[in-house]
């Protein structure tokens, strides 16, 4: 018997699925939009990473700049601790500048400039904040300002700035009411100054500030005037009614041997008519300011360090502020450096 072969049934093929032409265009647009969105996100991420890298580089360079500045501070401390004051030039020739040193760094054009300023040969206006001795030193300050050819009424404003009351001093004094007329308004300190920037708030004429600022000190602790570095304006402030002959004898002593001790100074014949207190005097320098600038590539950073030397000879920093110091240097007529204008 012959079997017939039954043909296998083939699976039914689905019909061809075709998108309408309009939907093909929408799909293409959607794909392009997704691609554009992803590209924008990628660009944003790359931009963020680039900014992050720049920030990290800036932070690293700032850390490096600060370390260099602190290295300059250490050099200044060492220099001051070993300073032989007898080897310094006369005040009339160097004024307050004790030393200016430039150190080249690793890369061409990179450098550190350190300027050391004598902040002992000046008048400590913070004495006016001490009520017990304010009147005596107010009179001394008036004589100093007069000796420098300026209006002694400027001492009134300084006294009102540091004293603890609201009583206006003399014809040139100003208390809170005066400063509250400015915008923004502010009040008097009613305490000792901690920075020369406070002097800018007095709104003096620029020529008055230019003359007087270098002569005004802001010591945190009274250490006495240095009798061996005692220029004539300070003599006029501290020594009252000296005759011309007495001044000549006194300055001849300064120009020759100077004074080996405070007692030696108090026993000076030309000062016999003066009423002097031992605690107001010393024979060496206690305060020095270090102005340090470091340049690395296109960046420059500055440090103002205030140094104090104890009676035992130890030197330490008692104040430190980062920021441009060019404005302060200009009052001391320091030799200019070519790094001015670079980024801080």
C-alpha positions as CSV (number, residue, x, y, z in Angstrom):
1,X,0.0,0.0,0.0
2,X,1.4,3.2,-1.0
3,X,1.4,6.1,1.6
4,X,0.8,9.6,0.4
5,X,3.2,12.2,1.7
6,X,1.3,15.0,3.4
7,X,3.0,18.4,2.9
8,X,4.0,20.1,6.1
9,X,2.2,23.3,7.0
10,X,4.5,26.3,7.0
11,X,4.1,29.0,9.6
12,X,2.0,31.9,8.6
13,X,4.3,34.9,7.9
14,X,3.3,38.1,9.6
15,X,2.6,40.9,7.3
16,X,5.3,43.5,6.7
17,X,5.1,46.4,9.2
18,X,5.8,49.7,7.8
19,X,5.8,53.1,9.6
20,X,3.9,55.8,7.9
21,X,6.3,58.4,6.4
22,X,5.2,61.1,9.0
23,X,6.2,58.9,11.9
24,X,9.6,58.1,10.4
25,X,10.3,61.9,10.5
26,X,9.2,62.3,14.1
27,X,11.5,59.4,15.1
28,X,14.4,61.0,13.4
29,X,13.8,64.3,15.1
30,X,13.5,62.5,18.5
31,X,16.8,60.7,17.9
32,X,18.5,64.0,17.0
33,X,17.1,65.7,20.0
34,X,18.3,62.9,22.3
35,X,21.8,63.1,20.6
36,X,21.8,66.9,21.1
37,X,20.8,66.6,24.7
38,X,23.5,64.0,25.4
39,X,26.1,66.1,23.6
40,X,25.1,69.2,25.7
41,X,25.3,67.2,28.9
42,X,28.7,65.9,27.9
43,X,29.9,69.4,27.1
44,X,28.6,70.7,30.4
45,X,30.4,67.9,32.3
46,X,33.6,68.6,30.4
47,X,33.3,72.3,31.2
48,X,32.6,71.6,34.8
49,X,35.7,69.3,35.0
50,X,37.8,72.0,33.3
51,X,36.6,74.6,35.8
52,X,37.2,72.1,38.7
53,X,40.8,71.5,37.4
54,X,41.4,75.3,37.2
55,X,40.1,75.7,40.8
56,X,42.3,72.9,42.0
57,X,45.3,74.5,40.3
58,X,44.5,77.9,41.8
59,X,44.1,76.4,45.3
60,X,47.4,74.5,44.9
61,X,49.2,77.6,43.7
62,X,47.7,79.7,46.6
63,X,49.0,77.1,49.1
64,X,52.4,77.3,47.4
65,X,52.3,81.1,47.5
66,X,51.4,81.1,51.2
67,X,54.2,78.6,52.0
68,X,56.7,80.9,50.2
69,X,55.4,83.9,52.1
70,X,55.8,82.1,55.4
71,X,59.3,81.2,54.4
72,X,60.0,84.9,53.8
73,X,58.6,85.6,57.2
74,X,61.0,83.1,58.8
75,X,63.8,84.9,57.0
76,X,62.6,88.2,58.4
77,X,62.4,86.9,61.9
78,X,66.0,85.5,61.7
79,X,67.3,88.8,60.2
80,X,65.7,90.9,63.0
81,X,66.9,88.6,65.7
82,X,70.5,89.0,64.5
83,X,70.3,92.7,63.6
84,X,73.2,94.8,64.8
85,X,71.6,98.2,65.1
86,X,74.9,99.9,65.4
87,X,75.6,99.0,61.7
88,X,72.5,100.7,60.4
89,X,72.8,103.9,58.4
90,X,71.6,107.1,60.0
91,X,67.8,107.6,60.0
92,X,68.1,110.6,57.8
93,X,69.6,108.5,55.0
94,X,67.5,105.3,55.1
95,X,64.4,106.5,57.0
96,X,62.4,103.5,58.1
97,X,63.7,101.0,55.6
98,X,66.1,98.6,57.3
99,X,66.5,96.0,54.6
100,X,65.1,95.1,51.2
101,X,66.1,91.8,49.7
102,X,65.0,90.1,46.5
103,X,65.2,86.3,46.2
104,X,64.9,84.6,42.7
105,X,62.7,81.5,42.8
106,X,62.8,78.3,40.6
107,X,61.1,79.6,37.4
108,X,62.4,82.6,35.4
109,X,60.6,85.7,36.6
110,X,59.4,84.3,39.8
111,X,60.8,86.1,42.9
112,X,60.3,87.0,46.5
113,X,60.8,90.6,47.7
114,X,61.1,91.3,51.4
115,X,61.1,94.8,52.9
116,X,61.8,95.3,56.6
117,X,60.5,98.6,58.1
118,X,61.6,100.1,61.5
119,X,58.3,100.7,63.4
120,X,60.0,101.8,66.5
121,X,61.1,105.2,65.2
122,X,57.6,106.6,65.3
123,X,54.9,107.7,67.8
124,X,52.6,105.1,69.2
125,X,49.1,106.6,68.9
126,X,47.6,103.7,70.8
127,X,48.9,105.4,73.9
128,X,45.9,107.8,73.6
129,X,43.6,104.9,74.3
130,X,45.0,104.6,77.8
131,X,43.1,107.2,79.8
132,X,45.8,107.4,82.5
133,X,48.4,108.7,80.1
134,X,46.3,109.9,77.2
135,X,46.7,113.7,78.0
136,X,50.5,113.6,78.1
137,X,50.7,111.7,74.9
138,X,48.0,113.8,73.2
139,X,50.3,116.8,73.8
140,X,53.3,114.9,72.5
141,X,51.4,114.0,69.4
142,X,50.4,117.6,68.8
143,X,54.0,118.6,69.0
144,X,55.0,115.9,66.5
145,X,52.4,116.9,64.0
146,X,53.5,120.5,64.4
147,X,57.1,119.6,63.9
148,X,56.1,117.9,60.6
149,X,54.5,121.1,59.3
150,X,50.9,119.9,59.7
151,X,47.9,121.2,61.7
152,X,48.1,119.9,65.3
153,X,44.3,119.7,65.3
154,X,44.7,116.4,63.5
155,X,45.7,114.9,66.9
156,X,42.1,115.7,68.0
157,X,40.7,113.3,65.5
158,X,43.1,110.5,66.4
159,X,42.3,110.9,70.1
160,X,38.6,110.7,69.5
161,X,39.0,107.7,67.3
162,X,40.7,105.6,70.1
163,X,39.3,107.0,73.3
164,X,36.2,105.4,74.9
165,X,33.9,108.4,75.1
166,X,31.8,110.5,72.7
167,X,33.2,113.8,73.9
168,X,34.6,115.8,70.9
169,X,38.2,116.8,71.5
170,X,39.4,120.3,70.5
171,X,38.6,122.0,67.2
172,X,39.4,119.0,65.0
173,X,37.8,116.1,66.8
174,X,35.2,113.8,65.4
175,X,33.0,111.2,67.1
176,X,30.4,108.8,65.8
177,X,28.0,111.5,64.5
178,X,30.6,112.6,61.9
179,X,31.3,109.2,60.5
180,X,27.6,108.2,60.4
181,X,27.2,110.8,57.7
182,X,29.2,108.7,55.2
183,X,27.8,105.9,53.1
184,X,28.3,103.3,54.3
185,X,28.3,104.8,57.8
186,X,30.5,103.6,60.6
187,X,31.5,104.5,64.2
188,X,34.8,105.4,65.9
189,X,36.9,102.5,67.1
190,X,36.9,103.5,70.8
191,X,39.9,101.2,71.1
192,X,43.5,100.9,70.0
193,X,44.2,100.6,66.3
194,X,45.2,97.2,64.9
195,X,45.9,98.2,61.3
196,X,47.0,101.2,59.3
197,X,43.9,100.7,57.1
198,X,41.9,102.3,59.9
199,X,43.7,105.6,59.2
200,X,42.1,105.7,55.8
201,X,38.7,106.1,57.5
202,X,39.7,109.4,58.9
203,X,39.2,111.0,55.5
204,X,42.4,113.1,55.8
205,X,43.8,115.1,52.9
206,X,46.1,112.9,50.9
207,X,49.1,115.1,51.5
208,X,48.5,115.1,55.3
209,X,48.3,111.3,55.4
210,X,51.4,110.9,53.2
211,X,53.4,113.0,55.6
212,X,52.1,111.6,58.9
213,X,51.3,107.9,58.4
214,X,55.0,106.7,58.6
215,X,55.4,108.6,61.9
216,X,52.4,107.0,63.5
217,X,52.8,103.5,65.1
218,X,50.2,101.2,66.4
219,X,52.0,99.0,69.0
220,X,49.9,96.5,70.9
221,X,52.2,96.8,73.9
222,X,54.1,99.9,74.9
223,X,57.8,99.2,74.6
224,X,59.3,102.7,74.9
225,X,60.9,105.0,72.4
226,X,64.3,104.0,71.0
227,X,66.8,106.6,72.2
228,X,69.5,105.4,69.8
229,X,67.3,106.0,66.7
230,X,65.6,109.2,67.7
231,X,65.0,111.6,64.8
232,X,64.3,115.3,65.4
233,X,60.5,115.2,64.9
234,X,60.3,112.7,67.7
235,X,62.7,114.8,69.8
236,X,60.4,117.7,69.4
237,X,57.5,115.5,70.5
238,X,59.1,114.1,73.6
239,X,61.6,116.7,74.7
240,X,60.1,120.0,75.6
241,X,61.6,123.5,75.2
242,X,65.2,122.4,74.4
243,X,67.5,125.2,73.5
244,X,69.5,125.0,70.3
245,X,72.6,124.4,72.2
246,X,71.0,121.5,74.1
247,X,69.8,120.0,70.8
248,X,73.2,120.2,69.3
249,X,74.8,118.5,72.2
250,X,72.2,115.8,72.3
251,X,72.4,115.0,68.6
252,X,76.2,115.0,68.7
253,X,76.0,112.3,71.4
254,X,73.6,110.3,69.2
255,X,75.8,110.6,66.1
256,X,78.9,109.4,68.1
257,X,78.6,106.7,70.8
258,X,74.8,106.8,71.4
259,X,73.5,105.4,74.7
260,X,74.6,102.1,76.3
261,X,71.6,102.1,78.7
262,X,68.4,104.0,79.5
263,X,70.2,105.3,82.7
264,X,72.9,106.6,80.5
265,X,70.3,108.5,78.4
266,X,68.5,109.9,81.5
267,X,71.8,111.2,82.9
268,X,72.7,113.0,79.6
269,X,73.7,116.6,80.5
270,X,71.7,118.2,77.7
271,X,68.5,116.6,79.1
272,X,68.9,117.9,82.6
273,X,65.9,120.2,82.3
274,X,63.6,117.4,81.1
275,X,61.1,115.4,83.2
276,X,61.6,111.9,81.9
277,X,60.3,108.5,83.1
278,X,62.5,105.5,82.7
279,X,59.7,103.3,81.4
280,X,59.2,105.6,78.4
281,X,62.5,104.7,76.9
282,X,64.7,101.8,75.5
283,X,68.0,101.6,73.7
284,X,67.1,99.2,70.9
285,X,64.4,98.3,68.4
286,X,61.4,96.3,69.5
287,X,59.0,96.5,66.5
288,X,59.7,95.7,62.8
289,X,57.2,95.2,60.0
290,X,57.9,92.7,57.2
291,X,56.3,93.4,53.8
292,X,56.7,90.2,51.7
293,X,55.7,89.8,48.1
294,X,55.9,86.5,46.1
295,X,55.5,86.3,42.4
296,X,54.8,82.9,40.7
297,X,54.0,83.1,37.0
298,X,51.1,85.5,36.6
299,X,50.1,85.5,40.2
300,X,51.4,87.7,43.1
301,X,50.6,87.4,46.7
302,X,51.6,89.6,49.6
303,X,51.9,89.2,53.4
304,X,52.3,91.9,56.0
305,X,53.8,90.5,59.2
306,X,54.3,92.5,62.4
307,X,57.3,91.4,64.4
308,X,58.2,92.1,68.1
309,X,61.5,91.5,69.9
310,X,61.3,90.8,73.6
311,X,63.7,92.3,76.0
312,X,65.4,88.9,76.0
313,X,66.0,89.1,72.3
314,X,63.4,86.6,71.1
315,X,61.5,87.6,67.9
316,X,58.0,86.4,67.1
317,X,55.2,87.4,64.8
318,X,52.3,89.1,66.6
319,X,50.2,90.0,63.5
320,X,49.8,88.6,60.0
321,X,47.6,89.8,57.2
322,X,47.5,88.5,53.6
323,X,46.6,91.1,50.8
324,X,48.1,93.8,48.7
325,X,50.7,95.9,50.5
326,X,51.6,98.3,47.6
327,X,49.4,101.0,49.1
328,X,51.3,100.9,52.4
329,X,54.7,100.7,50.7
330,X,54.0,103.9,48.8
331,X,54.0,105.9,52.1
332,X,57.5,104.8,52.9
333,X,58.9,105.5,49.4
334,X,60.3,102.0,49.0
335,X,62.1,101.0,45.8
336,X,59.4,99.9,43.3
337,X,59.4,96.4,41.9
338,X,58.1,95.3,38.5
339,X,55.6,92.8,39.7
340,X,53.0,95.5,40.5
341,X,49.7,95.0,38.7
342,X,49.8,91.2,38.6
343,X,47.0,89.0,39.9
344,X,46.7,88.4,43.7
